[in-house]
Amino acid sequence: MKQKIAIITPVPAMIESVIENSMIRKAVNNGILDVHIVNPRDFTKGSYRQIDDTPFGGGPGMVMMAEPLFKAIDFVIEKFSGEDGMRILYPSPQGIPWSQDTATENKDIEKIVIICGHYKGVDQRVIDKYVTHEYSMGDFVLSCGEIPAMMIVDSIVRLLPGVLNDINSSKTDTFSSKLLDSPHYTQPREINGLQVPEILLSGNHAKIKSWKKKVQLETTKLKRPDIWKKYLNNKSELKDE
Ligand SMILES: C[S@@+](CC[C@H](N)C(=O)[O-])C[C@H]1O[C@@H](n2cnc3c(N)ncnc32)[C@H](O)[C@@H]1O
């Protein structure tokens, strides 16, 4: 399956610059992924190409209008030959947390549309009519949806076979292995008196593997007690089965 992703954005240059300078370009060049950038301003009337207006009921800020977004989404649905196998994502601080698990789940979705919000966000009727999944990048507010959209795409794409030089690299990353990753070192062996741990130079692969696991356990317990707790719970559930 070749994954297709459409990003609906009034600022295509933001998306293009990330694509050009990231793994996403490699995925597209290798025929693993199709990316389409759709500008809602192309679906407006008038020379001002208006996509935002003042909120009903008053209050500060502008709201992205429903009509240009309806038309842009319908355009993508037609381009992707229908809604079968499609998810329409809206990055929003009100969504469920984006995580390694949601990235892994979305890598198997054939057609993904991502709507980038601006200003106070999008007219609620866009969410009610089209959005299948709302995802938050964390408990903070960004000024636009392009950065979350690229976080979503990058975290999915690096899990697709043929993108990373070695797919096993993503399998040993933090979260994929259910623990934090172990520390990494490269040349030189010594810098400013700081040494590479002796065990990594030993050539003994079994010992290196068990050292890495030990450090993963220690750092997870220390740095992320929440992940450590989950890890222990999963382990005891597996034992009970
Ligand atoms: C200024 S924000 C709007 C925030 C909205 N008024 C609220 O308080 O829920 C503009 C856009 O940035 C994006 N955004 C901001 N913070 C985000 C987050 N934590 N996760 C995902 N998207 C976010 C969304 O697409 C949003 O529509």
The ligand as an SDF file (V2000), in Angstrom:
LIG
                    3D

 27 29  0  0  0  0  0  0  0  0999 V2000
   -4.0170   29.4020   18.3080 C   0  0  0  0  0  0  0  0  0  0  0  0
   -4.4680   27.7680   17.9680 S   0  0  0  0  0  0  0  0  0  0  0  0
   -6.1750   27.7390   18.3900 C   0  0  0  0  0  0  0  0  0  0  0  0
   -6.4260   27.2880   19.7960 C   0  0  0  0  0  0  0  0  0  0  0  0
   -7.9100   27.1730   20.1520 C   0  0  0  0  0  0  0  0  0  0  0  0
   -8.5290   28.4720   20.1950 N   0  0  0  0  0  0  0  0  0  0  0  0
   -8.0430   26.4990   21.5150 C   0  0  0  0  0  0  0  0  0  0  0  0
   -7.8080   27.1670   22.5120 O   0  0  0  0  0  0  0  0  0  0  0  0
   -8.3390   25.2840   21.5590 O   0  0  0  0  0  0  0  0  0  0  0  0
   -4.4440   27.6800   16.2080 C   0  0  0  0  0  0  0  0  0  0  0  0
   -4.2460   26.2980   15.6200 C   0  0  0  0  0  0  0  0  0  0  0  0
   -2.9920   25.7440   16.0150 O   0  0  0  0  0  0  0  0  0  0  0  0
   -3.0750   24.3480   16.0950 C   0  0  0  0  0  0  0  0  0  0  0  0
   -2.6150   23.9460   17.4410 N   0  0  0  0  0  0  0  0  0  0  0  0
   -2.3130   24.7750   18.4630 C   0  0  0  0  0  0  0  0  0  0  0  0
   -1.8960   24.1060   19.5350 N   0  0  0  0  0  0  0  0  0  0  0  0
   -1.9120   22.8010   19.2260 C   0  0  0  0  0  0  0  0  0  0  0  0
   -1.5780   21.6070   19.9340 C   0  0  0  0  0  0  0  0  0  0  0  0
   -1.1760   21.6210   21.1880 N   0  0  0  0  0  0  0  0  0  0  0  0
   -1.7190   20.4370   19.2710 N   0  0  0  0  0  0  0  0  0  0  0  0
   -2.1380   20.3880   17.9970 C   0  0  0  0  0  0  0  0  0  0  0  0
   -2.4810   21.5000   17.2920 N   0  0  0  0  0  0  0  0  0  0  0  0
   -2.3630   22.6940   17.8720 C   0  0  0  0  0  0  0  0  0  0  0  0
   -4.5180   23.9510   15.8060 C   0  0  0  0  0  0  0  0  0  0  0  0
   -4.6290   23.5100   14.4640 O   0  0  0  0  0  0  0  0  0  0  0  0
   -5.2610   25.2680   16.0260 C   0  0  0  0  0  0  0  0  0  0  0  0
   -6.4280   25.3590   15.2600 O   0  0  0  0  0  0  0  0  0  0  0  0
  1  2  1  0
  2  3  1  0
  2 10  1  0
  3  4  1  0
  4  5  1  0
  5  6  1  0
  5  7  1  0
  7  8  2  0
  7  9  1  0
 10 11  1  0
 11 12  1  0
 11 26  1  0
 12 13  1  0
 13 14  1  0
 13 24  1  0
 14 15  1  0
 14 23  1  0
 15 16  2  0
 16 17  1  0
 17 18  1  0
 17 23  2  0
 18 19  1  0
 18 20  2  0
 20 21  1  0
 21 22  2  0
 22 23  1  0
 24 25  1  0
 24 26  1  0
 26 27  1  0
M  CHG  2   2   1   9  -1
M  END
$$$$
